[in-house]
Amino acid sequence: MTRVTIKGGKTYEGFADEPYLSDKGKCLTLIWYDIDYGTLGLRSGKVTTIFIPLDIIIGIESILHSNPRWGHPPINEFIFSSELRSKLMELHEKYMQSERKK
């Protein structure tokens, strides 16, 4: 999981992907997965890709032992494993509440 800070202080979080090289410049790419927070699994194989030009990046932070590589469900947030369980329960409860309203 990676968090990128750009000029102006805005941050983007996602799973780092291969660098993207084009005629418009070099970019760092982050991916968001299509996650079902009710089952804490993937809803589909679709992803959203975020392209961030290298010349506007002022900081990059990465969690080396992040989910799902270490047996945790995927979530599209920059979160350490010590906080993961409570965050997963929060997301699951929010999902269950929205399902009850349907």
JOVENVEN-V308693 format. One record per residue. RES is the residue in three letters. D_CENTER is the distance of its C-alpha to the mean C-alpha in Angstrom with 2 decimals. Layout:
RES;D_CENTER
RES;D_CENTER
//
This chain:
MET;6.25
THR;7.31
ARG;8.32
VAL;10.86
THR;13.81
ILE;16.19
LYS;19.85
GLY;20.49
GLY;17.86
LYS;14.97
THR;11.48
TYR;8.27
GLU;4.89
GLY;2.80
PHE;5.18
ALA;8.53
ASP;11.09
GLU;14.81
PRO;16.27
TYR;17.61
LEU;21.27
SER;23.27
ASP;26.44
LYS;24.56
GLY;23.21
LYS;20.62
CYS;16.91
LEU;13.75
THR;11.29
LEU;7.51
ILE;6.43
TRP;4.95
TYR;7.22
ASP;10.19
ILE;10.21
ASP;13.55
TYR;13.36
GLY;17.11
THR;17.22
LEU;13.83
GLY;13.79
LEU;12.85
ARG;14.86
SER;15.40
GLY;14.76
LYS;13.56
VAL;10.42
THR;9.79
THR;10.19
ILE;10.24
PHE;13.31
ILE;14.10
PRO;17.76
LEU;18.59
ASP;21.46
ILE;19.52
ILE;17.17
ILE;18.66
GLY;16.26
ILE;13.61
GLU;12.47
SER;11.11
ILE;11.31
LEU;13.51
HIS;13.92
SER;10.49
ASN;9.92
PRO;10.94
ARG;13.29
TRP;15.26
GLY;16.04
HIS;13.50
PRO;11.86
PRO;8.28
ILE;6.14
ASN;2.90
GLU;4.53
PHE;6.45
ILE;9.34
PHE;12.36
SER;14.12
SER;17.01
GLU;15.18
LEU;13.24
ARG;16.29
SER;17.07
LYS;13.61
LEU;13.71
MET;17.26
GLU;16.54
LEU;14.07
HIS;16.63
GLU;19.51
LYS;18.16
TYR;17.77
MET;21.26
GLN;22.79
SER;21.72
GLU;23.20
ARG;26.40
LYS;26.89
LYS;27.09
//
